[in-house]
C-alpha cells in the first residue's frame, strides 16, 4: 500500500505547481522545428511602414499570404553567405526569418508566454540587410516585446538598411551585424508576446532577413517548459512523505 501511495503523493505535489510559471517553449529551436512559435507571412508593396505590423501578417491579416512564407531552422556548422556569420548562436539550431530573394516578402514569428517565470527575457539576433532606399522604404526588421498583462510595449529593436547604425558592418552592398545578445528586464508573473517581423523593400528589389536564437530566462536560452515545483508544492511533497514515514513506523510497531 505504501508503495502505491508514494507516487500519488509526488504526483499531487507536482500537479499543484504545474500550472504556475512558464518560459519560452522551444526557445532555442532545439527540437529542430519552429514548434510552439506562430508564423505569418505576406508581401509589402505600399512603402508605408505603418503597414508592417504583426496583425497584418498573421493568419487572416490584411496582407497575409502563405505563398511568401520563409522561416527556416538553421543547423550548427552553417555559415551565412553574405556575412560569414555562424547561423547558430547557441546549441544546435536557430531560426532564419525571411530570405535573400527580392520578392516583396514579409515574414513573422512570435510566441506568447503566460505567467513568465523570470525577471529577464534573454535572446540573440543577427541581421543581414541589402542596401536599398530611404528610412521608410528599405528592407527592415522589428523585434517587439509586449507586456500583455499591462497592455503596453516593453521593448522595440528596429533597423533598416538605410539607417543601419553602428552595430552593422558592410560587405559590398550588404549591411550585417554579429550576433547580439539582448537582456530585457520584465516583471515576473506577467504575460508577454515577443514577435519579429522582417521585410524586403516594397519595390521587389532588395531583401533582408534576421537570425534568432536562445530565448529564455538566462543568456543562451534554456527556453523549454520552465515549470518547476513551487515552494508550496515542495512542502506538500514533504508532508506526503512524512505521512508515509509515520504510517510505516506505525505498521512496524
N, C-alpha and C positions, 0 to 999 in steps of 0.2 A: 504493500500500500504506500509506504514512504517513497519508494522509487517512482510511483506514479504521480505523487503529489509534487515532487521536486520540479519536474519540467513545467507543471502547471503554475507553480509559484514564479518561476523565471519568466514564463511567457506573460503572465499578468503584469509583472514589473515592467517589462519592456514595452508592452502594449500601452501602458499608462503614459509613457513618454514619447510614443512613436508619432503622434500627430502634432508635435510641437514645432521644433526648429528644423529648417531646411537650408540647403545650399544649392548651388547650380548642379543640375544633373547632366552628366557627360560634359562637364565644363572644359575639359581639355580635349574633347573629341576622341578620347582614348578607346572607345569601343569601335573606332574606325568608321563611324557614320555621324550624321547630324541628328540622331535621335534626341528627343526632348527639346529640340530647337524648332521654332516655327519659321518657315521660309516664305518669302514673297518675291515677286519679280514683275517686270514690265518694261516700258520704254519711256524715254523723256525727250520730247521734241518741242517743248514750249518756251525754253530759255527763261523760265520763271522758277527761281529757286524755291519759292513757296510751295510749289507742287511736289517737292521731294520730301514727302512725309511717310512714315511707316504705314499710316492708314491708307494712303493712296495706292500702295504697292502690296498690301496684304490681300489675301483672297477676298474677292468681291469689291476691292477698292477701285477708284476711278480709272487708274492706269494699270491695273493688274493684268498681266498676260503671262501665262505659264511658258510660252514659247521662248521667252527671254531668260529663262532660269539658268543660272550658272553659279552654283555653290559647290565647291569641290573640297573633299577631305584630302589633305596632303600627308605624305609619309616621311619619316625620318630618312635623311640622306638626300632628299630633294633640294635643288638649288634653283632660285629664281633666275630666269634667263636674262633679265634686264638689270638687276641689282647685285647679283651674285649672293644674295641673302639665302640662308638656310630657310626652307619653307616650314620648318617646325621649330618652335621655341623651347617647349618642354615636352618630355615624354616621346611618344612615337607618332603623334598626329597633331595637326592643327587644321584650320579651315581657311579656304580662299574664297572671298566673296566678290563676285563679278570676274571679268576676264580681260584679255588683251585683244578683243575683237571690237572693231568700230561699227557698232550696230544699234546705237541709242540705248543700250541696255541699262537697266537699274536692277540691283539685287539687294535683298533684305534678309537679315537673320536676326531673331530675337528670342528671348526667353524671360518668362515671369517666374519669380521665386516668392513664395508666400512665407511670411514669418521668418525672415532671413536670420541665420543663427550666428552672425558675427558683426563686428563694428567696422569692418572694411570690406570692400569688394575689390578684388585684385584681378588683373588680366593683362594681356600683352597684345600689341598690334604692330603691324608694319605695313606701310602704304607704298604703292607704285603707281605714279600718275604721269601720263603723257602730256607734255607741254601743249597747250591749246589756246584758249581765248582769254576772256576777262574774268573778273571776280564772280560774275553772275551767270556765266555760260560756259564754264570749263568743267572737265571731268572732276569729280569731287567725292568726298565721303563724309559722313557724320555718325559718330558714336554718341548715343544719348542714354543717360540713366535717369529713370523717373521713379520717384517715391510714390507708389500708388496709394499708400495709406494717407499721405498728406495731399495727394493730387498736385505735386509740384516737381519740377525738374531739379535734379541733384547736380548733374554734370553734363557738359557737352564738349566733345572733341570733334572739330570740324576743320577740314582743309580742302583746298582745291589747287590745281596745278598753276593757277595764275598768282596766287598769294600763298605759296607753299611754306615760307618761313624757314627759320634757322635749323629746324630738325631735319631738313631734307638735303640730300646730296644730289648731284646731277650726273647723268651718264648720257651724253648726246642730247636727245630730246625727251629724256625721261627723268623725272624727279622721284627720289625714293628715300625712305627712312631705313634705319636699322630697326631691330625690334625695340619697342618702347614698352617698359613695364609701368603700368598705372596702379596706383593705390588710392581709392576713393573712400573717404570716411562716410559712414552711413549710420543710421540708428538701428541697432539690433532689435529684431522683432517686427520691423515694418515689412511691407510687401514692395518688391521692386521689379521693374521691367527694364531690361537692357537691350538695346537694339543697335544694329549697324546697317546703314544704307550706303551703298557705293554705286556711283553713276558715271556713265560715259558723258561726253559733251552732248548737247541736244541737237547737233547737226550731223551726227553719224560719222565724225571724222577723227575723234580722239577717245581713248579709253582710260580707264582707271580701275584699280582693284586693291583690296586690302586683305591681309592675313590676320587671323585672330587665334589666340591660344590662351590656356591657363586661367580660365575663370574659376574663382573660388575665394575662400576666406583667407588664404595665405598666398604669397608670391609663388608662382608655379602652379597654381590651381588647387588640386585636391577637390575638384568640384564634382564628387559623386554625391550620393544622398548623405547629407550632413546630419541625419537623425542619430542621436545618441541618447542613452538613458539620462534623464534629468535627475537632480538630487532626490526629489520625491520618489522617483521610480526606484533609485538605488536603495532608498530607505525601505520601500515596500518589499524589495527583494530581500533585504537584510531581515526584516520582520518575518517573512515567509520562511527563510532558512532557520531563523531562531525557533520558530514554532515547530518546525520539523525536528530540530535537535531535541527540543523539550519532549516531543512525542516519543522520540526514540529512547530517551532516558527513562521515561515513564514505562515504556514497554519492557525495557531491560530490567527495571526494578520488579 
